[in-house]
Structure formats: C-alpha cells, structure tokens
Amino acid sequence: MRMDNWYVLHVRTGQEMGIAEAVRKLPGAAALVPSVILTERRDGKREEFSRLLYPGYVFCLLYTSDAAD
C-alpha cells in the first residue's frame, strides 16, 4: 500500500527555492513553494513579480510504501 506523507520544512528566508530543488532531486519526493504573481505599477509601467505566500517554508510530499506489499 502506498502512503503519501506531507511535511513542512522551516528554512532560512530566501533559501526556499534552493531547498525545494534539493528535495525534488531525492527519489520519491516532491516539493512545493507556494507563490503568487503580482502586478504593480512603478514609474508608469506595469511590472510583474512573484511573492512567496509562506516565506521560510517548503512543503514536501514523500512517497513511501509498506514493506508488506
């Protein structure tokens, strides 16, 4: 039986993307860093930028299976 377990890693602010990439390289793991794209007007021009929804946190999904399978 396959089990999926979610974990939240508390990391240094600014290091979220690097940690997420390292987790994604692990077998049986996925990482999520929730962000939103915002549009802001500066000097008469519209600029889009990404902002993290939870700075300092990386959400990890680990896939495991029972040894009884």
TORTORPA-891975 format. One record per residue (C-alpha): residue in three letters; residue number from 0; y, z, x. Coordinates in Angstrom, 3 decimals, m for minus. Each point is the difference from the previous one (the first is absolute). Layout:
% TORTORPA-891975
<'ALA', NUM, <Y, Z, X>> ...
//
This chain:
% TORTORPA-891975
<'MET', 0, <0.000, 0.000, 0.000>> <'ARG', 1, <3.380, m0.990, 1.370>> <'MET', 2, <2.781, 2.547, m0.090>> <'ASP', 3, <3.691, m0.668, 0.531>> <'ASN', 4, <2.135, 2.880, 1.208>> <'TRP', 5, <3.793, m0.050, 0.181>> <'TYR', 6, <1.801, 2.018, 2.662>> <'VAL', 7, <3.689, 0.485, 0.769>> <'LEU', 8, <1.074, 0.150, 3.628>> <'HIS', 9, <3.238, 1.763, 0.882>> <'VAL', 10, <1.455, m1.904, 2.960>> <'ARG', 11, <3.259, m0.144, 1.899>> <'THR', 12, <2.751, m1.786, m1.881>> <'GLY', 13, <0.352, m3.525, 1.359>> <'GLN', 14, <m3.633, m0.182, 1.141>> <'GLU', 15, <m1.523, m0.790, m3.411>> <'MET', 16, <m0.624, m3.723, 0.593>> <'GLY', 17, <m1.568, 0.516, 3.423>> <'ILE', 18, <m2.337, 2.696, m1.291>> <'ALA', 19, <m0.928, m2.159, m3.001>> <'GLU', 20, <m0.898, m2.922, 2.298>> <'ALA', 21, <m2.177, 2.298, 2.131>> <'VAL', 22, <m1.811, 1.287, m3.104>> <'ARG', 23, <m0.549, m3.575, m1.275>> <'LYS', 24, <m1.827, m0.836, 3.238>> <'LEU', 25, <m2.607, 2.688, m0.698>> <'PRO', 26, <m3.186, m1.183, m1.707>> <'GLY', 27, <m0.191, 1.098, m3.632>> <'ALA', 28, <3.655, 1.004, m0.264>> <'ALA', 29, <3.131, m1.305, m1.685>> <'ALA', 30, <3.576, 1.230, 0.228>> <'LEU', 31, <2.960, m0.159, m2.344>> <'VAL', 32, <3.680, 0.638, 0.741>> <'PRO', 33, <1.857, m0.314, m3.332>> <'SER', 34, <3.387, m1.670, 0.297>> <'VAL', 35, <2.539, m1.734, m2.204>> <'ILE', 36, <2.278, m2.953, 0.763>> <'LEU', 37, <3.622, 0.730, m0.856>> <'THR', 38, <2.960, m2.370, m0.187>> <'GLU', 39, <3.373, 1.291, 1.104>> <'ARG', 40, <3.370, m1.663, 0.269>> <'ARG', 41, <1.735, 0.359, 3.364>> <'ASP', 42, <3.133, m1.875, 1.059>> <'GLY', 43, <m0.325, m2.253, m3.049>> <'LYS', 44, <m3.552, m1.061, 0.906>> <'ARG', 45, <m3.245, 1.113, m1.568>> <'GLU', 46, <m2.511, 1.488, 2.389>> <'GLU', 47, <m3.599, 0.907, m0.750>> <'PHE', 48, <m1.680, 2.852, 1.799>> <'SER', 49, <m3.158, 2.037, m0.366>> <'ARG', 50, <0.065, 3.739, m0.581>> <'LEU', 51, <m3.017, 2.308, 0.119>> <'LEU', 52, <m0.744, 1.896, m3.187>> <'TYR', 53, <m1.623, 2.901, 1.869>> <'PRO', 54, <1.433, 0.193, 3.540>> <'GLY', 55, <m2.350, 1.810, 2.356>> <'TYR', 56, <m3.190, m0.657, m1.987>> <'VAL', 57, <m2.850, m2.521, 0.250>> <'PHE', 58, <m2.589, m0.275, m2.772>> <'CYS', 59, <m3.521, m0.764, 1.255>> <'LEU', 60, <m3.061, m1.140, m1.905>> <'LEU', 61, <m3.316, 0.681, 1.748>> <'TYR', 62, <m3.170, m1.674, m1.161>> <'THR', 63, <m3.160, 2.033, 0.485>> <'SER', 64, <m3.537, m0.248, m1.265>> <'ASP', 65, <m2.673, 2.622, m0.565>> <'ALA', 66, <m2.870, 0.114, 2.463>> <'ALA', 67, <m2.426, m0.048, m2.976>> <'ASP', 68, <0.769, m3.691, m0.720>> 
//
